[in-house]
Amino acid sequence: MTATRSESQPRFAPGTFTPAPGQGGLGRMLLAHARLETAMTLRHGEQILLTLLIPIALLIGLSVLDILPMHDLGSTTKVDWVTPRILALAVMSSAFTGQAIALGFDRRYGVLKRLSATALPRWLLVAGRVLAALVVVALQVVVLGVVAALLGWSPSGIGLLYAVLLLVAGTLSFGALGVLLGGSLRAEAVLALANIVWFVLLLAGGILLAPASLPGVAGDLVALLPSGALAEGLRTALVDGVLGWQPMVVLLAWAAAAAALATRTTRLT
């Protein structure tokens, strides 16, 4: 009796279905983690309100209505003056406030603790969040730019390139501050403090009110805040077509200081 083919010759080569455990490629893990963080941000209703709806409402309202004193407006139209500041607000909303709150509650519910038990290195957990923040900021800029263009926004061509550099630096700065806040306090404290800081910086941090309109030394101090530096840097770039080095240095200094401190204070739980 002759042996059948399945008995004499295996259908698949030995080892075809043998498990091969091991760490995946860092690039693939980073992209997968960033894609997950981006999707979670865009699916969250409160995040959409904070990152898109409020900035759009402020952009339209401040461009159409006479609400704020604009002492440095000059020959610039209101929408050209307002748009850079709303872009700075959008970066602060997503990279700082949204990041801090999400990180705080991820720690509370043990998400970071479980992720740290996987093959993902800790630095990649942070890098994935930063990359996701950059993606969200890019989407914000596109949406806000379209709305501003419909309102008559006409930015400087070369200034758009400078604005990209400032937006990246601003995202890194506010992102590091968000990790610093969200990684060190309880979730409830992070929620309250992040929103308070957002309102304070919006009203008195150089976004709605230009540092030049503030009295005395207050204007100089506000220009050294990341909110004031980003808003003024974007205004100079998009209106005058000039890259201000002081705002860039201020943003990078805040990013480096906050990142260094966050590495010492951030806890997984």
Secondary structure, DSSP 8 states (H G I E B T S, - for coil): ----HHHHS-SS-TTTT--------HHHHHHHHHHHHHHHHHT-HHHHIIIIIHHHHHHHHHHHS--S--TT-TTS-HHHHHHHHHHHHHHIIIIIIIHHHHHHHHHHTTHHHHHHTSS--HHHHHHHHHHHHHHHHHHHHHHHHHHHHHTT----HHHHHHHHHHHHHHHHHHHHHHHHHHTTS-HHHHHHHHHHHHHHHHHHSSSSS-GGGS-THHHHHHHTSHHHHHHHHHHIIIII----HHHHHHHHHHHHHHHHHHHHH----
